[in-house]
Amino acid sequence: MDTEQLEFVLFEDALVIEGCRNLPVTDEGVYHAAGIRQGPFRVEVLLPVRIEGDRVEASYDRGLLRVQVPKAAGGGLDG
């Protein structure tokens, strides 16, 4: 998957990741299990605490997406 195919939307209480995964066509008999099949997908991650939105970092390497969401000072969503 190409990183240009991913879209991130950060809300106060959730992170939404959307994209479209197109698997390469192969004649080989090797298959791997995947949590997200081919085609469009949307993943919503609820955030239980306040975060520092300007410090969110994401990296993508060999099919693994890593998103670091630092917790803001003061913590909880209610204050």
All heavy atoms as a GROMACS GRO file, in nm:
protein
  606
    1MET      N    1   0.084  -0.118   0.000
    1MET     CA    2   0.000   0.000   0.000
    1MET      C    3   0.088   0.124   0.000
    1MET      O    4   0.192   0.127   0.064
    1MET     CB    5  -0.088  -0.004   0.125
    1MET     CG    6  -0.208   0.077   0.114
    1MET     SD    7  -0.314   0.047   0.254
    1MET     CE    8  -0.418   0.182   0.228
    2ASP      N    9   0.047   0.225  -0.069
    2ASP     CA   10   0.120   0.349  -0.078
    2ASP      C   11   0.065   0.447   0.027
    2ASP      O   12  -0.056   0.454   0.048
    2ASP     CB   13   0.102   0.408  -0.218
    2ASP     CG   14   0.220   0.486  -0.265
    2ASP    OD1   15   0.312   0.508  -0.186
    2ASP    OD2   16   0.221   0.524  -0.383
    3THR      N   17   0.153   0.523   0.092
    3THR     CA   18   0.108   0.614   0.197
    3THR      C   19   0.014   0.722   0.144
    3THR      O   20  -0.066   0.776   0.219
    3THR     CB   21   0.227   0.680   0.268
    3THR    OG1   22   0.310   0.746   0.171
    3THR    CG2   23   0.308   0.579   0.344
    4GLU      N   24   0.021   0.752   0.014
    4GLU     CA   25  -0.069   0.850  -0.045
    4GLU      C   26  -0.213   0.798  -0.048
    4GLU      O   27  -0.306   0.874  -0.070
    4GLU     CB   28  -0.024   0.888  -0.187
    4GLU     CG   29   0.098   0.977  -0.191
    4GLU     CD   30   0.228   0.901  -0.169
    4GLU    OE1   31   0.238   0.786  -0.215
    4GLU    OE2   32   0.318   0.956  -0.104
    5GLN      N   33  -0.232   0.669  -0.029
    5GLN     CA   34  -0.365   0.609  -0.029
    5GLN      C   35  -0.430   0.613   0.109
    5GLN      O   36  -0.541   0.565   0.126
    5GLN     CB   37  -0.358   0.465  -0.077
    5GLN     CG   38  -0.314   0.451  -0.221
    5GLN     CD   39  -0.293   0.306  -0.259
    5GLN    OE1   40  -0.214   0.236  -0.196
    5GLN    NE2   41  -0.363   0.261  -0.360
    6LEU      N   42  -0.360   0.667   0.209
    6LEU     CA   43  -0.413   0.675   0.345
    6LEU      C   44  -0.456   0.817   0.378
    6LEU      O   45  -0.392   0.913   0.338
    6LEU     CB   46  -0.306   0.633   0.446
    6LEU     CG   47  -0.263   0.487   0.443
    6LEU    CD1   48  -0.144   0.467   0.535
    6LEU    CD2   49  -0.377   0.397   0.483
    7GLU      N   50  -0.567   0.828   0.451
    7GLU     CA   51  -0.614   0.958   0.498
    7GLU      C   52  -0.640   0.948   0.648
    7GLU      O   53  -0.703   0.854   0.695
    7GLU     CB   54  -0.743   0.998   0.426
    7GLU     CG   55  -0.793   1.133   0.468
    7GLU     CD   56  -0.917   1.175   0.392
    7GLU    OE1   57  -0.940   1.126   0.280
    7GLU    OE2   58  -0.993   1.258   0.446
    8PHE      N   59  -0.589   1.045   0.723
    8PHE     CA   60  -0.606   1.049   0.867
    8PHE      C   61  -0.691   1.169   0.904
    8PHE      O   62  -0.667   1.279   0.855
    8PHE     CB   63  -0.470   1.065   0.938
    8PHE     CG   64  -0.375   0.952   0.911
    8PHE    CD1   65  -0.292   0.953   0.801
    8PHE    CD2   66  -0.369   0.845   0.998
    8PHE    CE1   67  -0.204   0.850   0.776
    8PHE    CE2   68  -0.281   0.740   0.974
    8PHE     CZ   69  -0.200   0.744   0.863
    9VAL      N   70  -0.790   1.147   0.991
    9VAL     CA   71  -0.872   1.256   1.043
    9VAL      C   72  -0.870   1.244   1.194
    9VAL      O   73  -0.904   1.139   1.249
    9VAL     CB   74  -1.017   1.249   0.990
    9VAL    CG1   75  -1.099   1.366   1.045
    9VAL    CG2   76  -1.020   1.249   0.838
   10LEU      N   77  -0.829   1.350   1.262
   10LEU     CA   78  -0.818   1.350   1.407
   10LEU      C   79  -0.930   1.435   1.466
   10LEU      O   80  -0.946   1.552   1.431
   10LEU     CB   81  -0.682   1.405   1.448
   10LEU     CG   82  -0.650   1.407   1.596
   10LEU    CD1   83  -0.650   1.265   1.653
   10LEU    CD2   84  -0.515   1.473   1.620
   11PHE      N   85  -1.009   1.373   1.552
   11PHE     CA   86  -1.114   1.443   1.625
   11PHE      C   87  -1.071   1.452   1.771
   11PHE      O   88  -0.969   1.395   1.810
   11PHE     CB   89  -1.247   1.365   1.616
   11PHE     CG   90  -1.300   1.357   1.476
   11PHE    CD1   91  -1.277   1.244   1.399
   11PHE    CD2   92  -1.372   1.461   1.421
   11PHE    CE1   93  -1.325   1.234   1.269
   11PHE    CE2   94  -1.421   1.453   1.291
   11PHE     CZ   95  -1.397   1.339   1.215
   12GLU      N   96  -1.147   1.522   1.853
   12GLU     CA   97  -1.113   1.537   1.994
   12GLU      C   98  -1.110   1.402   2.065
   12GLU      O   99  -1.028   1.380   2.153
   12GLU     CB  100  -1.213   1.630   2.064
   12GLU     CG  101  -1.179   1.656   2.208
   12GLU     CD  102  -1.271   1.757   2.272
   12GLU    OE1  103  -1.293   1.863   2.212
   12GLU    OE2  104  -1.321   1.728   2.382
   13ASP      N  105  -1.198   1.310   2.025
   13ASP     CA  106  -1.207   1.183   2.096
   13ASP      C  107  -1.184   1.060   2.008
   13ASP      O  108  -1.209   0.948   2.050
   13ASP     CB  109  -1.344   1.171   2.164
   13ASP     CG  110  -1.459   1.173   2.064
   13ASP    OD1  111  -1.436   1.205   1.946
   13ASP    OD2  112  -1.572   1.142   2.105
   14ALA      N  113  -1.137   1.079   1.883
   14ALA     CA  114  -1.117   0.964   1.794
   14ALA      C  115  -1.017   0.997   1.682
   14ALA      O  116  -1.001   1.112   1.643
   14ALA     CB  117  -1.250   0.921   1.732
   15LEU      N  118  -0.954   0.891   1.634
   15LEU     CA  119  -0.867   0.898   1.517
   15LEU      C  120  -0.930   0.807   1.412
   15LEU      O  121  -0.960   0.691   1.440
   15LEU     CB  122  -0.726   0.849   1.551
   15LEU     CG  123  -0.630   0.831   1.433
   15LEU    CD1  124  -0.601   0.964   1.366
   15LEU    CD2  125  -0.503   0.764   1.478
   16VAL      N  126  -0.952   0.860   1.292
   16VAL     CA  127  -1.012   0.784   1.183
   16VAL      C  128  -0.908   0.770   1.072
   16VAL      O  129  -0.847   0.868   1.030
   16VAL     CB  130  -1.140   0.852   1.129
   16VAL    CG1  131  -1.197   0.775   1.011
   16VAL    CG2  132  -1.243   0.865   1.239
   17ILE      N  133  -0.888   0.645   1.028
   17ILE     CA  134  -0.794   0.615   0.920
   17ILE      C  135  -0.873   0.553   0.806
   17ILE      O  136  -0.944   0.454   0.827
   17ILE     CB  137  -0.683   0.519   0.967
   17ILE    CG1  138  -0.611   0.577   1.088
   17ILE    CG2  139  -0.586   0.491   0.854
   17ILE    CD1  140  -0.522   0.478   1.160
   18GLU      N  141  -0.862   0.611   0.687
   18GLU     CA  142  -0.933   0.559   0.570
   18GLU      C  143  -0.834   0.536   0.458
   18GLU      O  144  -0.731   0.602   0.449
   18GLU     CB  145  -1.040   0.658   0.523
   18GLU     CG  146  -1.153   0.676   0.620
   18GLU     CD  147  -1.257   0.772   0.568
   18GLU    OE1  148  -1.223   0.886   0.534
   18GLU    OE2  149  -1.374   0.729   0.561
   19GLY      N  150  -0.867   0.442   0.373
   19GLY     CA  151  -0.781   0.415   0.258
   19GLY      C  152  -0.843   0.309   0.169
   19GLY      O  153  -0.955   0.265   0.190
   20CYS      N  154  -0.765   0.268   0.070
   20CYS     CA  155  -0.807   0.164  -0.021
   20CYS      C  156  -0.687   0.075  -0.047
   20CYS      O  157  -0.581   0.123  -0.088
   20CYS     CB  158  -0.860   0.222  -0.150
   20CYS     SG  159  -0.931   0.098  -0.260
   21ARG      N  160  -0.703  -0.054  -0.021
   21ARG     CA  161  -0.594  -0.149  -0.037
   21ARG      C  162  -0.618  -0.232  -0.161
   21ARG      O  163  -0.721  -0.297  -0.175
   21ARG     CB  164  -0.586  -0.239   0.086
   21ARG     CG  165  -0.473  -0.337   0.079
   21ARG     CD  166  -0.463  -0.413   0.210
   21ARG     NE  167  -0.343  -0.495   0.208
   21ARG     CZ  168  -0.336  -0.615   0.260
   21ARG    NH1  169  -0.440  -0.667   0.320
   21ARG    NH2  170  -0.224  -0.682   0.256
   22ASN      N  171  -0.520  -0.230  -0.251
   22ASN     CA  172  -0.526  -0.312  -0.373
   22ASN      C  173  -0.415  -0.413  -0.368
   22ASN      O  174  -0.298  -0.377  -0.368
   22ASN     CB  175  -0.514  -0.223  -0.496
   22ASN     CG  176  -0.629  -0.126  -0.507
   22ASN    OD1  177  -0.743  -0.164  -0.494
   22ASN    ND2  178  -0.598   0.001  -0.528
   23LEU      N  179  -0.451  -0.540  -0.362
   23LEU     CA  180  -0.351  -0.646  -0.356
   23LEU      C  181  -0.297  -0.675  -0.495
   23LEU      O  182  -0.371  -0.673  -0.593
   23LEU     CB  183  -0.414  -0.773  -0.296
   23LEU     CG  184  -0.465  -0.760  -0.154
   23LEU    CD1  185  -0.535  -0.889  -0.112
   23LEU    CD2  186  -0.352  -0.729  -0.059
   24PRO      N  187  -0.167  -0.704  -0.505
   24PRO     CA  188  -0.109  -0.737  -0.635
   24PRO      C  189  -0.161  -0.872  -0.685
   24PRO      O  190  -0.189  -0.962  -0.608
   24PRO     CB  191   0.041  -0.744  -0.607
   24PRO     CG  192   0.052  -0.771  -0.461
   24PRO     CD  193  -0.069  -0.708  -0.398
   25VAL      N  194  -0.174  -0.884  -0.815
   25VAL     CA  195  -0.216  -1.009  -0.877
   25VAL      C  196  -0.095  -1.100  -0.886
   25VAL      O  197   0.012  -1.059  -0.928
   25VAL     CB  198  -0.275  -0.983  -1.017
   25VAL    CG1  199  -0.313  -1.113  -1.084
   25VAL    CG2  200  -0.394  -0.890  -1.008
   26THR      N  201  -0.111  -1.228  -0.842
   26THR     CA  202   0.000  -1.322  -0.845
   26THR      C  203  -0.051  -1.461  -0.880
   26THR      O  204  -0.165  -1.496  -0.849
   26THR     CB  205   0.076  -1.325  -0.712
   26THR    OG1  206   0.183  -1.419  -0.722
   26THR    CG2  207  -0.014  -1.363  -0.596
   27ASP      N  208   0.034  -1.539  -0.945
   27ASP     CA  209  -0.001  -1.677  -0.976
   27ASP      C  210   0.056  -1.774  -0.874
   27ASP      O  211   0.031  -1.894  -0.881
   27ASP     CB  212   0.055  -1.714  -1.116
   27ASP     CG  213  -0.020  -1.640  -1.225
   27ASP    OD1  214  -0.137  -1.604  -1.203
   27ASP    OD2  215   0.040  -1.617  -1.332
   28GLU      N  216   0.132  -1.723  -0.778
   28GLU     CA  217   0.194  -1.808  -0.677
   28GLU      C  218   0.090  -1.855  -0.576
   28GLU      O  219  -0.009  -1.789  -0.552
   28GLU     CB  220   0.305  -1.732  -0.604
   28GLU     CG  221   0.421  -1.695  -0.694
   28GLU     CD  222   0.529  -1.619  -0.621
   28GLU    OE1  223   0.539  -1.636  -0.498
   28GLU    OE2  224   0.601  -1.544  -0.686
   29GLY      N  225   0.115  -1.967  -0.513
   29GLY     CA  226   0.024  -2.024  -0.414
   29GLY      C  227   0.054  -1.981  -0.273
   29GLY      O  228   0.021  -2.052  -0.179
   30VAL      N  229   0.114  -1.864  -0.252
   30VAL     CA  230   0.148  -1.815  -0.119
   30VAL      C  231   0.043  -1.712  -0.078
   30VAL      O  232   0.018  -1.615  -0.148
   30VAL     CB  233   0.289  -1.750  -0.118
   30VAL    CG1  234   0.320  -1.696   0.019
   30VAL    CG2  235   0.393  -1.851  -0.162
   31TYR      N  236  -0.018  -1.735   0.040
   31TYR     CA  237  -0.121  -1.645   0.088
   31TYR      C  238  -0.087  -1.602   0.231
   31TYR      O  239  -0.030  -1.677   0.308
   31TYR     CB  240  -0.258  -1.714   0.088
   31TYR     CG  241  -0.301  -1.754  -0.050
   31TYR    CD1  242  -0.276  -1.882  -0.098
   31TYR    CD2  243  -0.366  -1.664  -0.133
   31TYR    CE1  244  -0.315  -1.920  -0.226
   31TYR    CE2  245  -0.405  -1.701  -0.260
   31TYR     CZ  246  -0.379  -1.829  -0.306
   31TYR     OH  247  -0.417  -1.865  -0.431
   32HIS      N  248  -0.126  -1.481   0.266
   32HIS     CA  249  -0.105  -1.428   0.400
   32HIS      C  250  -0.239  -1.382   0.456
   32HIS      O  251  -0.324  -1.333   0.382
   32HIS     CB  252  -0.007  -1.310   0.398
   32HIS     CG  253   0.128  -1.346   0.347
   32HIS    ND1  254   0.224  -1.403   0.427
   32HIS    CD2  255   0.183  -1.335   0.224
   32HIS    CE1  256   0.332  -1.425   0.354
   32HIS    NE2  257   0.309  -1.384   0.230
   33ALA      N  258  -0.257  -1.396   0.586
   33ALA     CA  259  -0.379  -1.347   0.650
   33ALA      C  260  -0.366  -1.197   0.669
   33ALA      O  261  -0.259  -1.145   0.696
   33ALA     CB  262  -0.399  -1.415   0.784
   34ALA      N  263  -0.478  -1.125   0.654
   34ALA     CA  264  -0.476  -0.980   0.670
   34ALA      C  265  -0.604  -0.937   0.741
   34ALA      O  266  -0.711  -0.990   0.714
   34ALA     CB  267  -0.464  -0.911   0.535
   35GLY      N  268  -0.591  -0.841   0.831
   35GLY     CA  269  -0.707  -0.787   0.902
   35GLY      C  270  -0.794  -0.702   0.810
   35GLY      O  271  -0.912  -0.686   0.832
   36ILE      N  272  -0.734  -0.646   0.707
   36ILE     CA  273  -0.806  -0.563   0.611
   36ILE      C  274  -0.790  -0.627   0.474
   36ILE      O  275  -0.679  -0.642   0.424
   36ILE     CB  276  -0.752  -0.419   0.611
   36ILE    CG1  277  -0.770  -0.355   0.748
   36ILE    CG2  278  -0.822  -0.335   0.504
   36ILE    CD1  279  -0.703  -0.221   0.763
   37ARG      N  280  -0.898  -0.666   0.414
   37ARG     CA  281  -0.895  -0.728   0.283
   37ARG      C  282  -0.877  -0.621   0.176
   37ARG      O  283  -0.868  -0.504   0.204
   37ARG     CB  284  -1.024  -0.805   0.260
   37ARG     CG  285  -1.054  -0.905   0.369
   37ARG     CD  286  -0.995  -1.040   0.335
   37ARG     NE  287  -1.039  -1.140   0.429
   37ARG     CZ  288  -0.960  -1.198   0.516
   37ARG    NH1  289  -0.834  -1.164   0.524
   37ARG    NH2  290  -1.004  -1.291   0.597
   38GLN      N  291  -0.882  -0.664   0.052
   38GLN     CA  292  -0.868  -0.572  -0.060
   38GLN      C  293  -0.989  -0.480  -0.067
   38GLN      O  294  -1.100  -0.520  -0.038
   38GLN     CB  295  -0.855  -0.650  -0.190
   38GLN     CG  296  -0.839  -0.561  -0.311
   38GLN     CD  297  -0.795  -0.638  -0.433
   38GLN    OE1  298  -0.710  -0.723  -0.422
   38GLN    NE2  299  -0.853  -0.608  -0.547
   39GLY      N  300  -0.966  -0.355  -0.108
   39GLY     CA  301  -1.073  -0.259  -0.126
   39GLY      C  302  -1.069  -0.148  -0.022
   39GLY      O  303  -0.974  -0.137   0.055
   40PRO      N  304  -1.172  -0.065  -0.021
   40PRO     CA  305  -1.174   0.049   0.072
   40PRO      C  306  -1.193   0.002   0.216
   40PRO      O  307  -1.258  -0.099   0.243
   40PRO     CB  308  -1.292   0.132   0.025
   40PRO     CG  309  -1.377   0.040  -0.055
   40PRO     CD  310  -1.287  -0.067  -0.109
   41PHE      N  311  -1.135   0.079   0.310
   41PHE     CA  312  -1.151   0.047   0.451
   41PHE      C  313  -1.156   0.176   0.533
   41PHE      O  314  -1.116   0.283   0.488
   41PHE     CB  315  -1.037  -0.043   0.502
   41PHE     CG  316  -0.902   0.023   0.498
   41PHE    CD1  317  -0.856   0.097   0.606
   41PHE    CD2  318  -0.821   0.009   0.388
   41PHE    CE1  319  -0.731   0.158   0.601
   41PHE    CE2  320  -0.696   0.068   0.382
   41PHE     CZ  321  -0.651   0.143   0.490
   42ARG      N  322  -1.210   0.161   0.655
   42ARG     CA  323  -1.219   0.272   0.750
   42ARG      C  324  -1.199   0.213   0.888
   42ARG      O  325  -1.269   0.119   0.927
   42ARG     CB  326  -1.355   0.339   0.740
   42ARG     CG  327  -1.376   0.451   0.840
   42ARG     CD  328  -1.517   0.507   0.827
   42ARG     NE  329  -1.547   0.601   0.932
   42ARG     CZ  330  -1.553   0.732   0.916
   42ARG    NH1  331  -1.531   0.784   0.796
   42ARG    NH2  332  -1.582   0.810   1.017
   43VAL      N  333  -1.104   0.267   0.963
   43VAL     CA  334  -1.076   0.222   1.099
   43VAL      C  335  -1.094   0.341   1.192
   43VAL      O  336  -1.036   0.447   1.169
   43VAL     CB  337  -0.931   0.166   1.111
   43VAL    CG1  338  -0.902   0.126   1.254
   43VAL    CG2  339  -0.911   0.051   1.015
   44GLU      N  340  -1.175   0.323   1.296
   44GLU     CA  341  -1.197   0.429   1.394
   44GLU      C  342  -1.139   0.385   1.528
   44GLU      O  343  -1.171   0.276   1.577
   44GLU     CB  344  -1.346   0.457   1.409
   44GLU     CG  345  -1.409   0.508   1.281
   44GLU     CD  346  -1.558   0.534   1.295
   44GLU    OE1  347  -1.605   0.556   1.408
   44GLU    OE2  348  -1.626   0.533   1.191
   45VAL      N  349  -1.052   0.467   1.583
   45VAL     CA  350  -0.988   0.438   1.712
   45VAL      C  351  -1.035   0.544   1.811
   45VAL      O  352  -1.005   0.664   1.794
   45VAL     CB  353  -0.834   0.440   1.700
   45VAL    CG1  354  -0.771   0.410   1.834
   45VAL    CG2  355  -0.787   0.343   1.593
   46LEU      N  356  -1.110   0.501   1.913
   46LEU     CA  357  -1.155   0.595   2.016
   46LEU      C  358  -1.038   0.631   2.107
   46LEU      O  359  -0.960   0.545   2.146
   46LEU     CB  360  -1.269   0.534   2.096
   46LEU     CG  361  -1.396   0.504   2.018
   46LEU    CD1  362  -1.501   0.441   2.109
   46LEU    CD2  363  -1.450   0.629   1.951
   47LEU      N  364  -1.028   0.759   2.141
   47LEU     CA  365  -0.921   0.808   2.228
   47LEU      C  366  -0.979   0.837   2.366
   47LEU      O  367  -1.064   0.924   2.381
   47LEU     CB  368  -0.859   0.935   2.167
   47LEU     CG  369  -0.805   0.918   2.025
   47LEU    CD1  370  -0.766   1.054   1.968
   47LEU    CD2  371  -0.688   0.822   2.023
   48PRO      N  372  -0.934   0.764   2.469
   48PRO     CA  373  -0.991   0.779   2.603
   48PRO      C  374  -0.941   0.902   2.679
   48PRO      O  375  -0.992   0.933   2.785
   48PRO     CB  376  -0.946   0.651   2.673
   48PRO     CG  377  -0.818   0.616   2.606
   48PRO     CD  378  -0.835   0.658   2.462
   49VAL      N  379  -0.839   0.971   2.627
   49VAL     CA  380  -0.783   1.088   2.694
   49VAL      C  381  -0.758   1.199   2.592
   49VAL      O  382  -0.758   1.174   2.472
   49VAL     CB  383  -0.650   1.054   2.765
   49VAL    CG1  384  -0.672   0.953   2.876
   49VAL    CG2  385  -0.547   1.003   2.667
   50ARG      N  386  -0.737   1.321   2.640
   50ARG     CA  387  -0.699   1.431   2.551
   50ARG      C  388  -0.560   1.405   2.495
   50ARG      O  389  -0.475   1.351   2.564
   50ARG     CB  390  -0.699   1.563   2.626
   50ARG     CG  391  -0.834   1.613   2.663
   50ARG     CD  392  -0.826   1.761   2.704
   50ARG     NE  393  -0.952   1.806   2.756
   50ARG     CZ  394  -1.054   1.844   2.679
   50ARG    NH1  395  -1.042   1.842   2.549
   50ARG    NH2  396  -1.167   1.883   2.733
   51ILE      N  397  -0.541   1.445   2.371
   51ILE     CA  398  -0.411   1.424   2.308
   51ILE      C  399  -0.357   1.557   2.257
   51ILE      O  400  -0.430   1.655   2.246
   51ILE     CB  401  -0.421   1.322   2.191
   51ILE    CG1  402  -0.527   1.365   2.090
   51ILE    CG2  403  -0.456   1.185   2.243
   51ILE    CD1  404  -0.465   1.402   1.961
   52GLU      N  405  -0.228   1.559   2.227
   52GLU     CA  406  -0.164   1.676   2.168
   52GLU      C  407  -0.164   1.656   2.016
   52GLU      O  408  -0.074   1.592   1.962
   52GLU     CB  409  -0.023   1.693   2.222
   52GLU     CG  410  -0.020   1.728   2.368
   52GLU     CD  411   0.118   1.768   2.417
   52GLU    OE1  412   0.200   1.816   2.336
   52GLU    OE2  413   0.143   1.750   2.536
   53GLY      N  414  -0.265   1.708   1.950
   53GLY     CA  415  -0.285   1.686   1.808
   53GLY      C  416  -0.169   1.730   1.720
   53GLY      O  417  -0.143   1.670   1.616
   54ASP      N  418  -0.099   1.835   1.761
   54ASP     CA  419   0.013   1.884   1.680
   54ASP      C  420   0.138   1.798   1.695
   54ASP      O  421   0.237   1.819   1.625
   54ASP     CB  422   0.044   2.030   1.712
   54ASP     CG  423   0.075   2.053   1.859
   54ASP    OD1  424   0.039   1.968   1.943
   54ASP    OD2  425   0.136   2.157   1.890
   55ARG      N  426   0.136   1.699   1.785
   55ARG     CA  427   0.251   1.611   1.805
   55ARG      C  428   0.225   1.467   1.759
   55ARG      O  429   0.309   1.380   1.781
   55ARG     CB  430   0.292   1.611   1.952
   55ARG     CG  431   0.349   1.745   1.996
   55ARG     CD  432   0.407   1.743   2.136
   55ARG     NE  433   0.495   1.631   2.157
   55ARG     CZ  434   0.498   1.559   2.270
   55ARG    NH1  435   0.419   1.590   2.370
   55ARG    NH2  436   0.581   1.458   2.283
   56VAL      N  437   0.112   1.442   1.693
   56VAL     CA  438   0.081   1.308   1.642
   56VAL      C  439   0.178   1.277   1.529
   56VAL      O  440   0.204   1.360   1.442
   56VAL     CB  441  -0.064   1.299   1.593
   56VAL    CG1  442  -0.090   1.167   1.525
   56VAL    CG2  443  -0.160   1.318   1.709
   57GLU      N  444   0.235   1.156   1.532
   57GLU     CA  445   0.328   1.112   1.429
   57GLU      C  446   0.283   0.978   1.374
   57GLU      O  447   0.234   0.894   1.448
   57GLU     CB  448   0.470   1.099   1.486
   57GLU     CG  449   0.531   1.230   1.530
   57GLU     CD  450   0.672   1.212   1.582
   57GLU    OE1  451   0.734   1.108   1.553
   57GLU    OE2  452   0.720   1.304   1.650
   58ALA      N  453   0.302   0.959   1.244
   58ALA     CA  454   0.268   0.832   1.180
   58ALA      C  455   0.382   0.789   1.089
   58ALA      O  456   0.447   0.872   1.026
   58ALA     CB  457   0.139   0.846   1.100
   59SER      N  458   0.406   0.658   1.086
   59SER     CA  459   0.505   0.602   0.994
   59SER      C  460   0.448   0.474   0.936
   59SER      O  461   0.366   0.406   0.998
   59SER     CB  462   0.638   0.576   1.066
   59SER     OG  463   0.621   0.481   1.168
   60TYR      N  464   0.493   0.440   0.816
   60TYR     CA  465   0.444   0.322   0.747
   60TYR      C  466   0.564   0.252   0.686
   60TYR      O  467   0.638   0.311   0.607
   60TYR     CB  468   0.345   0.363   0.638
   60TYR     CG  469   0.281   0.248   0.565
   60TYR    CD1  470   0.180   0.174   0.625
   60TYR    CD2  471   0.320   0.215   0.436
   60TYR    CE1  472   0.120   0.068   0.557
   60TYR    CE2  473   0.261   0.110   0.369
   60TYR     CZ  474   0.162   0.037   0.430
   60TYR     OH  475   0.102  -0.067   0.364
   61ASP      N  476   0.587   0.126   0.725
   61ASP     CA  477   0.703   0.054   0.678
   61ASP      C  478   0.668  -0.094   0.659
   61ASP      O  479   0.622  -0.159   0.753
   61ASP     CB  480   0.819   0.067   0.778
   61ASP     CG  481   0.946  -0.001   0.731
   61ASP    OD1  482   0.973  -0.002   0.610
   61ASP    OD2  483   1.020  -0.054   0.816
   62ARG      N  484   0.685  -0.144   0.540
   62ARG     CA  485   0.662  -0.285   0.506
   62ARG      C  486   0.525  -0.334   0.549
   62ARG      O  487   0.509  -0.442   0.605
   62ARG     CB  488   0.772  -0.373   0.563
   62ARG     CG  489   0.908  -0.342   0.503
   62ARG     CD  490   1.015  -0.432   0.556
   62ARG     NE  491   1.036  -0.400   0.697
   62ARG     CZ  492   1.099  -0.479   0.782
   62ARG    NH1  493   1.147  -0.593   0.743
   62ARG    NH2  494   1.116  -0.443   0.908
   63GLY      N  495   0.423  -0.254   0.526
   63GLY     CA  496   0.287  -0.295   0.556
   63GLY      C  497   0.241  -0.269   0.699
   63GLY      O  498   0.128  -0.299   0.733
   64LEU      N  499   0.327  -0.210   0.783
   64LEU     CA  500   0.291  -0.184   0.922
   64LEU      C  501   0.276  -0.034   0.943
   64LEU      O  502   0.369   0.043   0.921
   64LEU     CB  503   0.398  -0.239   1.016
   64LEU     CG  504   0.372  -0.217   1.165
   64LEU    CD1  505   0.248  -0.293   1.210
   64LEU    CD2  506   0.492  -0.260   1.246
   65LEU      N  507   0.157   0.008   0.984
   65LEU     CA  508   0.130   0.148   1.013
   65LEU      C  509   0.144   0.169   1.163
   65LEU      O  510   0.081   0.099   1.242
   65LEU     CB  511  -0.012   0.185   0.968
   65LEU     CG  512  -0.059   0.326   1.004
   65LEU    CD1  513   0.026   0.431   0.932
   65LEU    CD2  514  -0.206   0.343   0.969
   66ARG      N  515   0.225   0.266   1.201
   66ARG     CA  516   0.245   0.297   1.343
   66ARG      C  517   0.206   0.443   1.364
   66ARG      O  518   0.259   0.533   1.297
   66ARG     CB  519   0.390   0.275   1.382
   66ARG     CG  520   0.417   0.308   1.526
   66ARG     CD  521   0.563   0.289   1.560
   66ARG     NE  522   0.586   0.329   1.696
   66ARG     CZ  523   0.650   0.258   1.785
   66ARG    NH1  524   0.698   0.140   1.752
   66ARG    NH2  525   0.667   0.302   1.906
   67VAL      N  526   0.111   0.466   1.455
   67VAL     CA  527   0.065   0.601   1.485
   67VAL      C  528   0.092   0.628   1.632
   67VAL      O  529   0.046   0.553   1.719
   67VAL     CB  530  -0.086   0.618   1.455
   67VAL    CG1  531  -0.130   0.760   1.485
   67VAL    CG2  532  -0.116   0.581   1.311
   68GLN      N  533   0.170   0.733   1.660
   68GLN     CA  534   0.200   0.772   1.798
   68GLN      C  535   0.115   0.893   1.832
   68GLN      O  536   0.121   0.995   1.765
   68GLN     CB  537   0.347   0.804   1.814
   68GLN     CG  538   0.434   0.680   1.795
   68GLN     CD  539   0.581   0.712   1.808
   68GLN    OE1  540   0.634   0.792   1.733
   68GLN    NE2  541   0.645   0.650   1.905
   69VAL      N  542   0.033   0.878   1.938
   69VAL     CA  543  -0.062   0.981   1.979
   69VAL      C  544  -0.028   1.021   2.122
   69VAL      O  545  -0.070   0.955   2.217
   69VAL     CB  546  -0.207   0.927   1.969
   69VAL    CG1  547  -0.306   1.036   2.002
   69VAL    CG2  548  -0.233   0.869   1.832
   70PRO      N  549   0.049   1.129   2.141
   70PRO     CA  550   0.090   1.168   2.276
   70PRO      C  551  -0.027   1.226   2.358
   70PRO      O  552  -0.106   1.305   2.309
   70PRO     CB  553   0.197   1.274   2.254
   70PRO     CG  554   0.194   1.310   2.112
   70PRO     CD  555   0.109   1.212   2.039
   71LYS      N  556  -0.035   1.182   2.482
   71LYS     CA  557  -0.137   1.229   2.574
   71LYS      C  558  -0.105   1.373   2.618
   71LYS      O  559   0.010   1.406   2.645
   71LYS     CB  560  -0.142   1.136   2.697
   71LYS     CG  561  -0.253   1.171   2.795
   71LYS     CD  562  -0.272   1.061   2.898
   71LYS     CE  563  -0.177   1.078   3.013
   71LYS     NZ  564  -0.209   0.988   3.125
   72ALA      N  565  -0.206   1.457   2.622
   72ALA     CA  566  -0.188   1.596   2.664
   72ALA      C  567  -0.178   1.604   2.816
   72ALA      O  568  -0.228   1.519   2.888
   72ALA     CB  569  -0.306   1.680   2.616
   73ALA      N  570  -0.111   1.707   2.862
   73ALA     CA  571  -0.103   1.730   3.007
   73ALA      C  572  -0.244   1.755   3.059
   73ALA      O  573  -0.324   1.823   2.998
   73ALA     CB  574  -0.015   1.852   3.034
   74GLY      N  575  -0.278   1.695   3.170
   74GLY     CA  576  -0.411   1.709   3.225
   74GLY      C  577  -0.500   1.591   3.197
   74GLY      O  578  -0.597   1.569   3.267
   75GLY      N  579  -0.467   1.517   3.092
   75GLY     CA  580  -0.532   1.388   3.071
   75GLY      C  581  -0.670   1.384   3.012
   75GLY      O  582  -0.686   1.401   2.894
   76GLY      N  583  -0.774   1.360   3.096
   76GLY     CA  584  -0.907   1.319   3.053
   76GLY      C  585  -0.980   1.412   2.958
   76GLY      O  586  -0.946   1.528   2.943
   77LEU      N  587  -1.084   1.361   2.895
   77LEU     CA  588  -1.163   1.437   2.798
   77LEU      C  589  -1.258   1.535   2.865
   77LEU      O  590  -1.303   1.630   2.802
   77LEU     CB  591  -1.244   1.339   2.711
   77LEU     CG  592  -1.165   1.258   2.610
   77LEU    CD1  593  -1.255   1.156   2.544
   77LEU    CD2  594  -1.100   1.347   2.506
   78ASP      N  595  -1.292   1.514   2.990
   78ASP     CA  596  -1.392   1.599   3.056
   78ASP      C  597  -1.332   1.720   3.124
   78ASP      O  598  -1.400   1.797   3.189
   78ASP     CB  599  -1.473   1.518   3.156
   78ASP     CG  600  -1.386   1.448   3.259
   78ASP    OD1  601  -1.262   1.465   3.255
   78ASP    OD2  602  -1.441   1.375   3.342
   79GLY      N  603  -1.206   1.744   3.108
   79GLY     CA  604  -1.156   1.864   3.170
   79GLY      C  605  -1.012   1.857   3.195
   79GLY      O  606  -0.932   1.934   3.198
   0.00000   0.00000   0.00000
